[in-house]
Amino acid sequence: MKSRFPLASFCIVVLIGYSLAQTYEVNGQGSTSAPKASANQAPQVQSNQSGSEIGWGSSIEVARQARAAQDALKRGEYAAAVSFAERAAKAAPQNPELWFLLGYAARLDGRYQASVDGYNHGLKLQPNSVRGMAGLAQTYARMGRDADAEELLKRVVDANPKDANSLQLAGELLLNSDPTRAIELLKRAESVQPSAHTDLLIAHAYEHLGQTDESSRYLARARNREPRNPEVLRAVAGQYRDQGQYDQAISALQAIPGKNIDVQGDLAYTYQLAGKQQEAANLYTRLAKSAKGNLGLNLSAAQALVALGQTDAAGAFLEEARRIDRNNYRLHAIAGSIAESENRFEDASAEYNLALSNLPQRVPEGPLYPIELRLNLYELDLRQDDETAARQQLNSAFALINQANVPASSRPEMLRLRAAIEAGLGNTDAANKDLQEALSLAPSNVNSLLNYGSLQWKIGQKDGAQETFLKVLELDARNRTALSSLGYLARDKGDAKLAETYFTRAVNAHPKDFTPYLALGDLYTAERNFHAAETNYENAFQHMPTNPLIVAGGANAALESHNFDLTKRWLDRATGKMNDSPQVSRERERYLTLKGEYAEAAKLGYAVLEKLPHDREGVVYLAYDLFYLGRY
């Protein structure tokens, strides 16, 4: 049978949508006299607002709803916050702050039009509100309506040219689109009223410009100014993370006292980057369960569980996400990865394409996210032997990456993805150069190391590939891709005993993952140890009964050992779309041939030949069938 070496891992590392995107949330919701307010602070609404035409009893209820909204925001329960804020605003429609609260909550919940409507309603009541204009500008920026956002920012600054908070708000909103202008505004804010938060924003702007020394200088200023400020410590952890120093980033986050949901989200995301997938899954799962209705956390929990091969556990979080927003692009991307892991290639392609078609104008994960989706589709097309479609996806990804403008911190990931595209296009020299640069910038980046090892193997540097995969294990001793790659590399080099060692380590590290059992089954079949092969295929089947490659492998081992009853048992396990698998069809063709049912076998043989034109066994058994049918 063919070696089932896994394709180079260019799959999406789904960022924590709510957490990283909110790290630099505009501080447009607090009082203009509170420049140190948290970047995620919601509007503070008083129970006795001037202009609210409500009675005392109603005021108590409105205040209760507003407080419930604010509490829900602190817990990350954004959908619930929207519901509470909407009730409060409708109960006291003359209170602009309640409409601003609704706009803020709706933005965090990803309901941008509702956010725009809320802010606009409040601005009709209080047209010159800095909070309202800045909040609306932030929503416009999320929607990709940069011109509208910048027009509002100009109004904010013109109305408050010497107000530190207004200048800070304007600078913060321009961080991504115009970091140079952002620095100008933020330094004006700093001259009026210095603060650690402004220092952090300036550091972030310099990071976008690739000026790492200046970025580090302002980060150090923020740390010296407020060494125990959680916001400052998060930024320090972020710098460690951007540099690939994940252990230091984790330590910095763990040291923050009273970690709120944003800090814990950062920690879970950092666990993922560090290869600590179980820790990430555990934390995301706990956060998603505690923050009911939080779309981003449900999706992140599902993604983390998928990374562990626990698709059944991920299903509950995906269903909750589907209930909140069934068209969410991340939802479709994760569903695509699950379908791909189960070899449901058509379903996977459909889900990835739905993810692409539902992308917002400005993707919170950044410009590399659509490229990663294209690369997933490219790999799917390759696995289905559709080279024309695969080339189209590569060309699309290549065009996108040439237009991508990423900050310095994202350059290693950009180089990794560009290397994947270049390798697919056959330009291994360029891919090698890009991966080497990526690793020089982030030497401990596990994904870049995995891709580099795969490239080294592809260009014949097997010893170098082995060293690279071993380096991954130094960083993450349980890394499933590295363990599997070393196992397949050992098989490629003819060392079955070493291959067995690595596959067994993968089983011990990830006992619920079917893939190392499948790898051992294939290895033992090649070694003619059919009893051990069948044991491992059975273990793989118990963990993933819908995977057709397991059924095909078990049937093949049974055929090789001339156990036709066991072969039939394996083939009978193929249900539904599993029977469309060319590998299952090939083993069924072989079984029917050996049972003397040549006509039925030949019919399957032609189907196998169409899907696997270069498969030797399919062709040979079809020839036998035709011979016995007298069709010379």
C-alpha positions as CSV (number, residue, x, y, z in Angstrom):
1,M,0.0,0.0,0.0
2,K,1.0,3.6,-0.5
3,S,2.7,5.4,2.3
4,R,0.2,7.8,4.0
5,F,2.8,10.5,4.9
6,P,0.8,13.5,5.9
7,L,1.0,16.6,3.8
8,A,3.1,19.5,5.0
9,S,1.0,21.3,7.6
10,F,0.0,24.6,6.2
11,C,-3.4,24.5,7.9
12,I,-5.0,27.4,9.6
13,V,-3.9,28.4,13.1
14,V,-7.1,30.0,14.0
15,L,-6.4,33.1,16.1
16,I,-8.4,33.9,19.1
17,G,-10.8,36.2,17.4
18,Y,-12.2,38.0,20.4
19,S,-9.0,38.3,22.4
20,L,-6.3,39.5,20.0
21,A,-8.7,41.6,18.1
22,Q,-9.7,43.4,21.3
23,T,-6.3,44.0,22.6
24,Y,-6.2,47.4,21.1
25,E,-9.9,48.1,21.3
26,V,-10.7,51.8,21.2
27,N,-11.0,53.3,24.6
28,G,-14.0,55.3,23.4
29,Q,-16.4,54.1,26.0
30,G,-15.3,55.7,29.3
31,S,-15.3,59.2,30.5
32,T,-13.0,61.6,28.7
33,S,-11.3,62.3,32.0
34,A,-10.2,58.7,32.5
35,P,-7.3,58.1,30.1
36,K,-6.2,55.0,32.1
37,A,-9.5,53.1,31.4
38,S,-9.2,49.6,30.2
39,A,-9.2,49.2,26.4
40,N,-12.2,46.9,26.7
41,Q,-14.2,49.1,29.1
42,A,-17.9,49.4,28.4
43,P,-19.8,52.7,28.9
44,Q,-20.6,53.4,32.5
45,V,-24.3,54.2,32.7
46,Q,-25.9,55.9,35.7
47,S,-29.4,55.0,36.9
48,N,-30.4,58.7,37.1
49,Q,-29.6,60.1,33.7
50,S,-30.6,63.6,32.7
51,G,-33.1,63.6,29.8
52,S,-34.3,60.1,30.4
53,E,-38.1,60.4,30.6
54,I,-38.8,57.5,32.9
55,G,-40.2,57.1,36.4
56,W,-38.3,56.0,39.5
57,G,-39.4,52.4,39.3
58,S,-38.4,52.2,35.6
59,S,-35.0,53.8,36.4
60,I,-34.2,50.9,38.8
61,E,-35.1,48.4,36.1
62,V,-33.1,50.2,33.4
63,A,-30.1,50.4,35.8
64,R,-30.4,46.7,36.5
65,Q,-30.4,45.9,32.7
66,A,-27.5,48.2,32.1
67,R,-25.5,46.7,34.9
68,A,-26.3,43.2,33.6
69,A,-25.0,44.2,30.2
70,Q,-21.8,45.5,31.7
71,D,-21.3,42.4,33.8
72,A,-22.0,40.2,30.8
73,L,-19.3,42.1,28.9
74,K,-16.8,41.4,31.6
75,R,-17.6,37.7,31.4
76,G,-17.2,37.7,27.6
77,E,-20.9,36.9,27.2
78,Y,-21.4,39.3,24.3
79,A,-24.7,38.0,23.0
80,A,-26.2,38.3,26.5
81,A,-24.8,41.8,26.8
82,V,-26.5,42.9,23.6
83,S,-29.8,41.5,24.9
84,F,-29.6,43.4,28.2
85,A,-28.3,46.6,26.6
86,E,-31.1,46.5,24.0
87,R,-33.8,46.2,26.7
88,A,-32.2,49.1,28.7
89,A,-32.0,51.3,25.6
90,K,-35.6,50.7,24.6
91,A,-36.8,51.2,28.1
92,A,-35.0,54.6,28.3
93,P,-34.8,55.7,24.6
94,Q,-33.8,59.3,25.4
95,N,-30.6,58.1,27.1
96,P,-27.7,58.3,24.6
97,E,-25.3,56.3,26.9
98,L,-27.5,53.3,26.7
99,W,-27.5,53.4,22.9
100,F,-23.7,53.7,23.0
101,L,-23.6,50.7,25.4
102,L,-25.7,48.7,22.8
103,G,-23.4,49.8,20.0
104,Y,-20.4,48.7,22.0
105,A,-21.8,45.3,22.9
106,A,-23.1,44.6,19.4
107,R,-19.6,45.3,18.0
108,L,-18.0,42.8,20.4
109,D,-20.6,40.3,19.4
110,G,-19.7,40.8,15.7
111,R,-23.2,42.4,14.9
112,Y,-21.8,45.4,13.1
113,Q,-24.9,46.8,11.6
114,A,-26.7,46.7,15.0
115,S,-23.6,48.4,16.4
116,V,-23.8,51.2,13.8
117,D,-27.5,51.6,14.4
118,G,-27.0,51.8,18.2
119,Y,-24.3,54.5,17.9
120,N,-26.2,56.5,15.4
121,H,-29.3,56.5,17.6
122,G,-27.2,57.8,20.5
123,L,-25.5,60.4,18.3
124,K,-28.9,61.8,17.3
125,L,-29.5,62.5,21.0
126,Q,-26.0,63.7,21.7
127,P,-24.4,64.7,18.3
128,N,-21.0,65.8,19.6
129,S,-20.3,62.9,21.9
130,V,-16.7,61.8,21.7
131,R,-17.6,58.4,23.1
132,G,-20.3,58.0,20.4
133,M,-18.2,59.2,17.5
134,A,-15.2,57.2,18.5
135,G,-17.2,54.0,19.1
136,L,-18.9,54.4,15.8
137,A,-15.5,54.9,14.1
138,Q,-14.3,51.7,15.7
139,T,-17.2,49.8,14.3
140,Y,-16.7,51.3,10.8
141,A,-13.0,50.3,11.0
142,R,-14.1,46.7,11.8
143,M,-16.4,46.7,8.8
144,G,-13.6,48.0,6.5
145,R,-15.3,51.4,6.1
146,D,-12.0,53.2,6.6
147,A,-13.1,56.5,4.9
148,D,-16.1,56.8,7.3
149,A,-14.0,55.9,10.3
150,E,-11.4,58.5,9.4
151,E,-14.0,61.2,8.9
152,L,-15.3,60.6,12.4
153,L,-11.8,60.6,13.8
154,K,-11.2,64.0,12.2
155,R,-14.3,65.3,13.9
156,V,-13.2,63.9,17.2
157,V,-9.8,65.5,17.1
158,D,-11.0,68.8,15.7
159,A,-13.5,69.1,18.5
160,N,-10.9,68.1,21.1
161,P,-7.5,69.2,19.8
162,K,-5.9,69.2,23.3
163,D,-7.7,66.4,24.9
164,A,-5.4,63.4,25.6
165,N,-8.2,60.8,25.4
166,S,-9.5,62.1,22.1
167,L,-6.0,62.1,20.6
168,Q,-5.4,58.6,22.0
169,L,-8.7,57.3,20.5
170,A,-7.9,58.7,17.1
171,G,-4.3,57.3,17.2
172,E,-5.5,53.9,18.3
173,L,-8.0,53.6,15.4
174,L,-5.2,54.4,12.9
175,L,-2.8,51.8,14.1
176,N,-3.4,49.4,11.3
177,S,-4.3,51.7,8.5
178,D,-1.8,54.5,9.0
179,P,0.7,53.8,11.8
180,T,2.8,56.9,11.0
181,R,-0.2,59.2,11.5
182,A,-1.1,57.2,14.6
183,I,2.3,57.8,16.2
184,E,1.9,61.6,15.6
185,L,-1.5,61.7,17.3
186,L,-0.4,59.4,20.1
187,K,2.7,61.5,20.9
188,R,0.4,64.5,21.1
189,A,-1.7,62.7,23.6
190,E,1.5,61.7,25.5
191,S,2.6,65.3,25.7
192,V,-0.8,66.3,27.1
193,Q,-1.2,63.5,29.6
194,P,1.4,60.7,29.7
195,S,0.1,57.2,30.4
196,A,1.2,53.6,30.1
197,H,-1.7,52.8,27.7
198,T,-0.5,55.5,25.3
199,D,3.1,54.1,25.5
200,L,1.7,50.7,24.6
201,L,-0.1,52.1,21.6
202,I,3.0,53.9,20.4
203,A,5.0,50.7,20.8
204,H,2.4,48.8,18.7
205,A,2.5,51.5,16.0
206,Y,6.3,51.2,15.8
207,E,5.9,47.4,15.6
208,H,3.7,47.8,12.6
209,L,6.3,50.0,10.9
210,G,9.0,47.3,11.7
211,Q,10.9,49.6,14.0
212,T,11.5,47.1,16.7
213,D,14.0,49.1,18.8
214,E,11.5,52.0,19.1
215,S,8.7,49.6,19.9
216,S,10.8,47.9,22.6
217,R,11.7,51.4,24.1
218,Y,8.1,52.5,24.4
219,L,7.1,49.1,25.8
220,A,9.8,49.5,28.5
221,R,8.5,53.0,29.3
222,A,5.0,51.6,29.8
223,R,6.4,48.8,32.0
224,N,8.5,51.3,34.1
225,R,5.5,53.6,34.4
226,E,3.1,50.9,35.6
227,P,5.0,47.6,36.3
228,R,1.9,45.8,37.7
229,N,-0.6,47.0,35.1
230,P,-2.3,43.9,33.6
231,E,-2.5,45.7,30.2
232,V,1.2,46.3,30.3
233,L,2.0,42.8,31.2
234,R,-0.2,41.5,28.4
235,A,1.8,43.6,26.0
236,V,5.1,42.3,27.4
237,A,3.8,38.8,26.9
238,G,2.7,39.7,23.4
239,Q,6.2,40.9,22.6
240,Y,7.7,37.6,23.8
241,R,5.1,35.7,21.7
242,D,5.9,37.7,18.6
243,Q,9.6,36.8,19.1
244,G,8.7,33.1,19.4
245,Q,9.7,33.0,23.1
246,Y,6.5,31.2,24.1
247,D,7.6,30.0,27.5
248,Q,8.4,33.6,28.6
249,A,5.1,34.7,27.2
250,I,3.3,32.1,29.2
251,S,5.1,32.9,32.4
252,A,4.3,36.6,31.9
253,L,0.6,35.9,31.5
254,Q,0.5,33.4,34.3
255,A,2.0,36.1,36.6
256,I,-0.9,38.5,36.1
257,P,-3.1,38.5,39.2
258,G,-6.8,38.1,38.9
259,K,-6.7,37.2,35.2
260,N,-9.8,38.3,33.3
261,I,-11.2,36.6,30.3
262,D,-9.0,38.5,27.9
263,V,-5.8,37.5,29.7
264,Q,-6.9,33.9,29.9
265,G,-7.8,34.0,26.1
266,D,-4.2,35.3,25.4
267,L,-2.9,32.5,27.6
268,A,-4.8,29.8,25.7
269,Y,-3.7,31.2,22.3
270,T,-0.1,31.3,23.5
271,Y,-0.4,27.6,24.6
272,Q,-1.5,26.8,21.0
273,L,1.5,28.6,19.5
274,A,3.8,26.8,22.0
275,G,2.5,23.4,20.9
276,K,0.7,22.9,24.2
277,Q,-2.5,21.8,22.5
278,Q,-4.0,20.0,25.5
279,E,-3.5,23.0,27.8
280,A,-5.0,25.3,25.1
281,A,-8.0,23.0,24.7
282,N,-8.6,22.7,28.4
283,L,-8.5,26.5,28.9
284,Y,-10.6,27.4,25.9
285,T,-13.2,24.8,26.9
286,R,-13.4,26.2,30.4
287,L,-13.7,29.8,29.0
288,A,-16.3,28.9,26.5
289,K,-18.5,27.2,29.1
290,S,-18.2,30.1,31.5
291,A,-18.8,32.8,28.8
292,K,-22.1,31.6,27.4
293,G,-23.0,33.0,24.0
294,N,-19.4,34.0,23.2
295,L,-19.0,33.1,19.5
296,G,-15.2,33.5,19.5
297,L,-14.6,31.3,22.5
298,N,-16.9,28.6,21.2
299,L,-15.0,28.5,17.9
300,S,-11.6,28.6,19.6
301,A,-12.6,25.7,21.9
302,A,-13.8,23.7,18.9
303,Q,-10.6,24.5,17.0
304,A,-8.4,23.4,19.9
305,L,-10.2,20.2,20.3
306,V,-10.0,19.5,16.6
307,A,-6.3,20.0,16.8
308,L,-6.3,17.1,19.4
309,G,-8.3,14.9,17.1
310,Q,-11.3,15.2,19.4
311,T,-13.9,16.1,16.8
312,D,-16.8,14.6,18.8
313,A,-16.0,16.9,21.7
314,A,-15.6,19.8,19.3
315,G,-19.1,19.2,17.9
316,A,-20.9,20.7,20.9
317,F,-19.0,24.0,20.7
318,L,-19.6,24.1,16.9
319,E,-23.3,23.6,17.4
320,E,-23.4,26.5,19.9
321,A,-21.5,28.6,17.4
322,R,-23.9,27.6,14.7
323,R,-26.8,28.7,16.9
324,I,-25.2,32.1,17.3
325,D,-24.1,32.7,13.7
326,R,-24.5,29.8,11.2
327,N,-22.7,31.8,8.5
328,N,-19.6,32.7,10.4
329,Y,-16.5,32.1,8.3
330,R,-14.5,30.5,11.2
331,L,-17.3,28.1,11.8
332,H,-17.1,26.9,8.2
333,A,-13.3,26.8,8.3
334,I,-13.3,24.5,11.3
335,A,-16.0,22.3,9.8
336,G,-13.8,22.1,6.8
337,S,-10.9,20.9,8.8
338,I,-13.0,18.2,10.5
339,A,-14.3,17.0,7.1
340,E,-10.7,17.0,5.8
341,S,-9.5,14.9,8.8
342,E,-12.3,12.4,8.0
343,N,-11.3,12.3,4.3
344,R,-14.7,13.8,3.3
345,F,-12.9,15.9,0.7
346,E,-16.0,17.3,-1.1
347,D,-17.5,18.4,2.2
348,A,-14.2,20.0,3.2
349,S,-13.9,21.9,0.0
350,A,-17.5,23.1,0.3
351,E,-16.9,24.3,3.9
352,Y,-13.6,26.1,3.0
353,N,-15.3,27.8,0.1
354,L,-18.1,28.9,2.4
355,A,-15.5,30.3,4.7
356,L,-14.0,32.3,1.9
357,S,-17.4,33.6,0.7
358,N,-18.4,34.7,4.2
359,L,-15.2,36.6,5.0
360,P,-15.8,40.1,6.3
361,Q,-14.2,43.0,4.3
362,R,-11.6,43.3,7.0
363,V,-10.7,39.9,8.5
364,P,-9.9,40.2,12.3
365,E,-7.2,37.5,11.9
366,G,-5.4,39.7,9.3
367,P,-4.7,39.4,5.6
368,L,-3.0,36.0,5.9
369,Y,-6.2,34.2,6.9
370,P,-7.7,34.1,3.3
371,I,-4.3,32.8,2.1
372,E,-4.4,30.0,4.6
373,L,-7.9,29.0,3.4
374,R,-6.6,28.9,-0.2
375,L,-3.7,26.7,0.8
376,N,-6.1,24.3,2.6
377,L,-8.1,24.1,-0.7
378,Y,-4.9,23.5,-2.6
379,E,-4.0,20.5,-0.4
380,L,-7.5,19.1,-0.8
381,D,-7.3,19.4,-4.6
382,L,-4.0,17.6,-4.5
383,R,-5.4,14.8,-2.4
384,Q,-8.1,14.4,-5.0
385,D,-5.6,14.4,-7.9
386,D,-7.1,17.6,-9.3
387,E,-3.9,19.3,-10.3
388,T,-5.7,22.0,-12.4
389,A,-7.8,23.2,-9.4
390,A,-4.8,22.9,-7.1
391,R,-2.8,25.2,-9.4
392,Q,-5.6,27.7,-9.5
393,Q,-5.7,27.9,-5.7
394,L,-1.9,28.3,-5.5
395,N,-2.1,31.1,-8.1
396,S,-4.8,32.8,-6.1
397,A,-2.8,32.5,-2.9
398,F,0.3,33.8,-4.6
399,A,-1.6,36.9,-5.8
400,L,-3.0,37.5,-2.3
401,I,0.3,37.2,-0.5
402,N,2.1,39.6,-2.9
403,Q,-0.5,42.2,-1.9
404,A,-0.5,41.4,1.8
405,N,0.8,44.2,4.1
406,V,1.6,42.7,7.5
407,P,3.4,44.1,10.6
408,A,6.9,43.0,11.5
409,S,5.5,40.6,14.1
410,S,3.6,38.7,11.3
411,R,6.5,38.5,8.9
412,P,7.6,35.0,10.0
413,E,4.1,33.6,9.3
414,M,3.9,35.5,6.0
415,L,7.3,33.9,5.0
416,R,6.1,30.5,6.1
417,L,2.9,30.7,3.9
418,R,4.8,32.2,1.0
419,A,7.3,29.3,1.2
420,A,4.3,26.9,1.1
421,I,3.1,28.6,-2.1
422,E,6.6,28.6,-3.6
423,A,7.1,24.9,-2.8
424,G,3.8,24.1,-4.4
425,L,4.8,26.0,-7.5
426,G,8.1,24.1,-7.7
427,N,10.3,26.9,-6.6
428,T,12.0,25.0,-3.7
429,D,15.0,27.4,-3.6
430,A,12.8,30.4,-2.9
431,A,10.8,28.3,-0.3
432,N,14.0,27.3,1.4
433,K,15.2,30.9,1.6
434,D,11.9,32.1,3.0
435,L,11.7,29.4,5.6
436,Q,15.3,30.1,6.7
437,E,14.5,33.8,7.1
438,A,11.3,32.9,9.0
439,L,13.3,30.7,11.4
440,S,15.9,33.4,11.8
441,L,13.2,35.8,13.0
442,A,11.3,33.2,15.1
443,P,13.6,30.2,15.6
444,S,11.2,28.4,18.0
445,N,8.2,28.6,15.7
446,V,6.9,25.0,15.6
447,N,4.9,25.5,12.4
448,S,7.9,26.9,10.5
449,L,10.1,24.1,11.7
450,L,7.6,21.5,10.6
451,N,7.3,23.1,7.2
452,Y,11.1,23.4,6.9
453,G,11.5,19.7,7.8
454,S,9.0,18.7,5.2
455,L,10.8,20.9,2.6
456,Q,14.1,19.4,3.5
457,W,12.7,15.9,3.0
458,K,11.2,16.9,-0.3
459,I,14.5,18.1,-1.7
460,G,16.3,15.0,-0.5
461,Q,17.9,16.3,2.7
462,K,16.6,13.5,4.8
463,D,19.2,13.8,7.6
464,G,18.5,17.5,7.8
465,A,14.8,16.9,7.9
466,Q,15.3,14.4,10.7
467,E,17.3,17.0,12.7
468,T,14.6,19.6,12.2
469,F,11.8,17.3,13.3
470,L,13.9,16.4,16.4
471,K,14.2,20.1,17.2
472,V,10.4,20.3,17.2
473,L,10.3,17.5,19.7
474,E,12.8,19.4,21.9
475,L,10.3,22.3,21.9
476,D,7.2,20.1,22.1
477,A,7.9,16.5,23.1
478,R,4.3,15.4,22.2
479,N,4.0,17.1,18.9
480,R,2.0,14.7,16.8
481,T,3.2,16.0,13.4
482,A,6.8,15.7,14.3
483,L,6.4,12.2,15.8
484,S,4.5,11.0,12.7
485,S,6.9,12.7,10.3
486,L,9.9,11.0,12.0
487,G,8.1,7.7,11.8
488,Y,7.3,8.1,8.1
489,L,10.9,9.4,7.5
490,A,12.3,6.3,9.2
491,R,10.1,4.1,7.0
492,D,11.3,6.0,4.0
493,K,14.9,5.3,5.1
494,G,14.1,1.6,5.6
495,D,14.3,1.6,9.4
496,A,11.1,-0.1,10.4
497,K,12.1,-0.5,14.1
498,L,12.7,3.3,14.5
499,A,9.5,4.0,12.7
500,E,7.6,1.8,15.1
501,T,9.2,3.6,18.0
502,Y,8.0,7.0,16.8
503,F,4.5,5.9,15.9
504,T,4.2,4.2,19.3
505,R,5.3,7.4,21.0
506,A,2.6,9.2,19.1
507,V,0.0,6.7,20.3
508,N,1.2,7.1,23.9
509,A,1.1,10.9,23.6
510,H,-2.2,11.1,21.8
511,P,-4.1,7.9,22.7
512,K,-7.4,9.2,21.3
513,D,-6.0,10.1,17.9
514,F,-6.6,7.5,15.2
515,T,-3.7,8.5,13.0
516,P,-0.7,6.8,14.8
517,Y,-2.7,3.6,15.0
518,L,-3.3,3.8,11.3
519,A,0.4,4.4,10.7
520,L,1.3,1.4,12.8
521,G,-1.3,-0.7,11.0
522,D,0.3,0.2,7.6
523,L,3.8,-0.4,9.0
524,Y,3.0,-3.9,10.4
525,T,1.2,-4.8,7.2
526,A,4.3,-4.0,5.2
527,E,6.3,-6.1,7.7
528,R,3.8,-9.0,7.2
529,N,2.9,-8.8,10.9
530,F,-0.8,-9.1,10.2
531,H,-2.0,-9.8,13.7
532,A,-0.4,-6.6,15.0
533,A,-1.6,-4.7,11.9
534,E,-5.2,-5.7,12.5
535,T,-5.0,-4.8,16.2
536,N,-3.9,-1.3,15.3
537,Y,-6.4,-0.9,12.5
538,E,-9.1,-1.9,15.0
539,N,-7.9,0.7,17.5
540,A,-7.9,3.3,14.8
541,F,-11.5,2.3,13.8
542,Q,-12.7,2.6,17.3
543,H,-11.5,6.2,17.5
544,M,-12.6,7.2,14.0
545,P,-15.2,4.8,12.5
546,T,-15.9,7.1,9.5
547,N,-12.4,7.1,8.1
548,P,-12.3,5.1,4.9
549,L,-8.5,4.7,5.0
550,I,-8.8,2.6,8.2
551,V,-11.3,0.3,6.6
552,A,-9.2,0.0,3.5
553,G,-6.1,-0.7,5.6
554,G,-7.8,-3.4,7.6
555,A,-9.3,-5.0,4.5
556,N,-5.9,-5.0,2.8
557,A,-4.2,-6.7,5.8
558,A,-6.9,-9.3,5.9
559,L,-6.6,-10.0,2.2
560,E,-2.8,-10.2,2.5
561,S,-3.3,-12.8,5.3
562,H,-5.9,-14.6,3.1
563,N,-8.6,-14.1,5.8
564,F,-11.6,-13.5,3.6
565,D,-14.1,-13.5,6.4
566,L,-12.2,-10.7,8.1
567,T,-11.9,-8.9,4.8
568,K,-15.7,-9.0,4.4
569,R,-16.2,-7.7,8.0
570,W,-14.0,-4.7,7.3
571,L,-15.7,-3.9,4.0
572,D,-19.1,-4.2,5.6
573,R,-18.0,-1.4,8.0
574,A,-17.9,1.0,5.1
575,T,-21.1,3.0,5.1
576,G,-22.5,5.9,3.1
577,K,-19.8,8.1,1.5
578,M,-17.1,5.8,2.8
579,N,-17.9,3.5,-0.1
580,D,-17.0,6.3,-2.6
581,S,-13.4,6.1,-1.3
582,P,-11.2,4.8,-4.1
583,Q,-9.1,3.0,-1.5
584,V,-12.1,1.1,-0.2
585,S,-13.3,0.4,-3.7
586,R,-9.9,-1.0,-4.6
587,E,-9.9,-3.4,-1.6
588,R,-13.5,-4.4,-2.5
589,E,-12.4,-5.0,-6.1
590,R,-9.5,-7.3,-4.9
591,Y,-11.9,-9.2,-2.5
592,L,-14.5,-9.8,-5.3
593,T,-11.7,-10.9,-7.7
594,L,-10.4,-13.4,-5.2
595,K,-14.0,-14.6,-4.6
596,G,-14.4,-15.1,-8.3
597,E,-17.0,-12.3,-8.9
598,Y,-15.1,-10.9,-11.8
599,A,-17.8,-8.8,-13.5
600,E,-18.6,-6.9,-10.3
601,A,-14.9,-6.6,-9.6
602,A,-14.2,-5.2,-13.1
603,K,-16.9,-2.6,-12.7
604,L,-15.2,-1.4,-9.5
605,G,-11.8,-1.6,-11.2
606,Y,-12.8,0.9,-13.8
607,A,-14.0,3.3,-11.1
608,V,-10.8,2.9,-9.1
609,L,-8.7,3.5,-12.3
610,E,-10.6,6.7,-12.9
611,K,-9.8,8.1,-9.4
612,L,-6.4,6.5,-8.9
613,P,-4.9,6.3,-12.5
614,H,-1.4,5.5,-11.2
615,D,-2.4,2.9,-8.6
616,R,-0.6,-0.4,-9.5
617,E,-2.8,-2.8,-7.6
618,G,-6.1,-1.4,-9.1
619,V,-4.7,-1.8,-12.6
620,V,-3.4,-5.3,-12.0
621,Y,-6.6,-6.7,-10.5
622,L,-8.7,-5.1,-13.2
623,A,-6.5,-6.9,-15.7
624,Y,-7.1,-10.2,-13.9
625,D,-10.9,-9.6,-13.9
626,L,-10.9,-8.8,-17.6
627,F,-8.7,-11.9,-18.3
628,Y,-11.1,-14.2,-16.4
629,L,-14.1,-12.7,-18.2
630,G,-12.4,-13.5,-21.5
631,R,-12.1,-9.8,-22.4
632,Y,-8.5,-10.0,-23.6
